[in-house]
Amino acid sequence: MVRRMWGNGLMVMVLAACVLLPARVQGAEFDVTKFNQEVGLRFAYGRNTHGATVNLYSLLPRWGIFLMAPGKSWGPFGASLVIEGIASIAGAEEVGFEMGFTPMVKFSCLLFPSVLAFIEGGAGIISESINSPAIAHSFNFTPQVGAGLDIALTPQMALSVAYRFRHSSNAGIYKENPAFNVNFVQAGLNYYY
């Protein structure tokens, strides 16, 4: 199941890159060495990996600052600190929601002048109000990791497509601690400045 989700997520990212690479022409002036920060909004769909089915429809506002921009002293590689929020509507036995935030580290690599590949991960906190046997508590910690592409649309705007795996649990604070693992497919816009 997890392999199939990884495969589907990767296939979506590759297809999006192939379809959208012609947009590189408009984003030809996309120069990440000129940028210090990013702000963006992603939309995500996620589904848990086991137990009762929970579907998540999420908004992920984010802000980041380059610690080292790609194209500077590390060659095509860069590193950023990103703070990302999450607000989700959950489809389970009843409609529910979740809200939280996650500080993350983002490592990026400039593949082409207008395509930035990245790996990002971190751990945050989340409040979940979802009526499902898959989730035991309303307060949980969320370690997560993902990868994706930022494809330039304009000199400062990029289409972001990504896959993310998120684990959610209470870290042993309570005796009952089932894992709530979710595979997310994400798409959105990033503005670099």
N, C-alpha and C positions, 0 to 999 in steps of 0.2 A: 504494500500500500504506500509506504513512504517513498520507495523507489519510483513508483508510478507518479506520485505528486512531484518529486524532484524532476523527473523526466518531463512532465507536462509544463512545469514552471520554466525549465530551461528552454523547452521548445517555444514557449510564448515569447521569452526574451530574445531568442535568436530570430524568430519570425518578425518581431517588432523592429529589431535592428536592421534586418534586410529590407523591410518595407520602408523604414524611415531614414535609412542612410542617404537617399537622394536629398533629404532636407539639409545635409551637411553643407550644400552650396550656400544656402542662406545663412548658416551659422559659421561660415568660413572665417569670420573675424573673432570667433569664440577663442579667447586667449586666457586660459586659467591662471597664467602667471600674473595677470593684472588684478585678480580677485582676492579678497581677504575673507569674505563671508558668503553664506548662502541662506536663502529662506525658501521654503517650499511647502507644498501641500500634496499629499498622496491619498489616493483612494485605494482601499484594500478589500479583498474578499478572502475570508479564511474559514477553514473547516477543521474541527478537531480530528485527531488521528485514531482515537479509539473510544469505546464507551458510547453513551447516548449521543446522538448527533446534535451538534451545535454549529450553526452557521453564523459567522460574524461579518458585518458590513461596517467598515471603519473609515474614519477620517483621521489622517496623521499629519498635523501641522508640525513643521520642523524649522529649526534655526541652527546654523553651524558656523564655526570659525576655523579657517585653515591654520593648523599649527605649522605646516610646511606645504606650500602649494605645489602641485605637479609642475614639472618643467623648471624648477629652481635647483637647489643644491642636491636633491636626490634623483636627478634625471627625470624620467617620466612619472615617478612615484610621488605621492603626497599623503598627508595625514591631516585629519580634521577631528574636532570635538563637536558633536551634534547633540542637541536636546530635542527630543521628539515627544509630542503629546499623542494621546489616542482617545478617541471617543467612538464607541461602537454600539450598534444595535445588534442584538443577538436573537436569532431565531432558534428556539429550543422548544421545550414543552409549552412554555409561554414566552412572550416577547420580553426580553431583558435588555440590559445595557452594561457597559463597562467604560471606565474612565481612568486614565493614569498618565504617567510620563516615564521616559527612559533616557538617561544619558548614555551616549554611545561614542565609540571611536570608529572612525571611517578611514580606511586605507584605500587610496585610489591610484589608478594608473591611466595615463593618457594613451589610448590605443591609436587614435587618429587625431588630427587637429580639432575635431569636433565630437569625439566620442570618448567619454570618460568611464572606465569600468571601475567598480568599487566592491569592497567587502566591508560590512559594518556589523558591529555587535556591541552589546552592552547588557545591563541589568537594571530594571526599573521596578516601580510599584504600581499596582492597579487595584481598583475597587470594582468588583464584579457583582452584579445583581442579576443573576441568571438562574432560573428555576430548572436545574438539570442535575441528575445524579452524577454527571461528569465533573461537577464543581462543588466542592464541599464548603468553601468559605468565601466571604465577600472581600477579604483583604489578602492579596497575594503578591509574590515577587515574580518578576518576569525576565529571566535571562533569555536572550535571543540573539540570533545570528542570521545574516542574509547576504545576498550579492545582487548586483544589477548593473545597469548601464544608464548614464546620462547622455542623451543625444541632443546636440545643439540644434535649436530651432531658429534662434536669433543670436546676435553677439553676446547676450547675457542670459537668455532663457533656454532651458533644456527640458526635453521630455525625459522623465525618469521611469524606468520599468525595473521591477525587482521581484525577487522571491525572498521570503523570510520564514524561518522556523522559530516559534516561540514556545517556551515551556512556562507554565504558570503553576505555582504551588505556594504553600505557606511556609516553606523552608523549615518544617518540623516544629513550628511554634505550637501547633495543636497535634494531638495524637492522630486524628484523621487527616490524611494529607495525600489525596489522590492527585496524580499528575494530570494536568490539562494541557495537552500539546496541540498546537495549531500550525498548519501550513498556510501561509498567506501569499497571494499573488497581488502585487501592487503596481499602480501606475499613477503618475501625476506630473507636476511641473516644479522645477527648481529655478530660482532666479539667483544668479551670482552677481555679487557687487564688491 
